């Protein structure tokens, strides 16, 4: 993967959740390639590499609460799912839109949210337990 493309992808994901179609724009800016099929294949290759090395995690984004939900799949299973969906867009000659295929987040941010949820669950009293008065 082009170093510029890697940097753009990690920087964008550091800033916020990234949807798959954003990788297409990154490919165009990093490589200058504009052919739809080539751009989509290059976006797939970049996302595949980053997912398999554990730099980003695919999942879904809930619109109501904007909470990211990682797919309960291995990186290899995730890549296979992304490949199937990209192949469908290639067959149809369509561009993925915002939210199509998947969203990406950073493993560290996912771990932070999970730790915060666990801490909040441990801090809240369980039903029926006496409330501690300080």
C-alpha positions, -999 to +999 in steps of 0.1 A: +000+000+000+012+035-008+026+051+024+005+082+017-027+061+015-018+044+047-012+077+065-045+091+052-065+061+063-050+060+098-053+097+102-089+097+091-098+069+114-080+086+143-103+116+137-136+097+135-153+066+122-145+060+085-169+044+060-157+022+032-164+047+004-141+072+020-112+048+011-121+055-026-115+092-021-082+084-003-071+062-032-079+089-058-060+116-038-030+093-031-026+076-064-044+097-090-063+066-103-098+075-114-111+044-131-141+033-110-132-004-109-095+003-102-103+027-074-127+002-058-102-026-061-074-004-046-097+007-018-105-029-011-068-038-011-060-009+013-088-018+037-079-055+035-043-048+045-052-026+074-079-050+087-056-080+085-028-063+103-052-051+130-048-014+124-085-009+118-117-028+127-148-031+105-182-029+119-216-011+118-225+023+130-259+027+148-274+059+136-296+065+167-268+064+193-238+067+169-222+037+187-198+016+166-204-021+168-174-042+156-184-072+135-182-104+156-159-119+130-122-127+127-102-103+105-101-129+077-139-134+079-144-096+079-122-092+048-142-120+031-174-101+039-160-068+026-147-086-006-182-100-013-198-066-010-172-049-031-176-076-057-213-069-058-207-032-064-182-041-091-207-064-108-234-037-106-211-009-116-222+011-086-202+032-061-207+024-024-224+052-006-220+064+030-226+035+053-225+009+025-202-022+031-189-012+066-175+015+089-140+013+105-127+023+139-094+019+157-089-011+181-077+013+209-108+034+207-130+002+208-111-010+238-115+024+256-153+024+250-155-012+263-135-003+294-157+027+301-188+005+297-174-020+322-165+007+346-199+023+344-216-011+350-194-017+380-203+018+395-240+014+392-259-004+420-275-037+411-313-039+416-322-048+451-288-039+466-286-013+494-275+021+482-244+032+499-247+066+516-214+085+519 
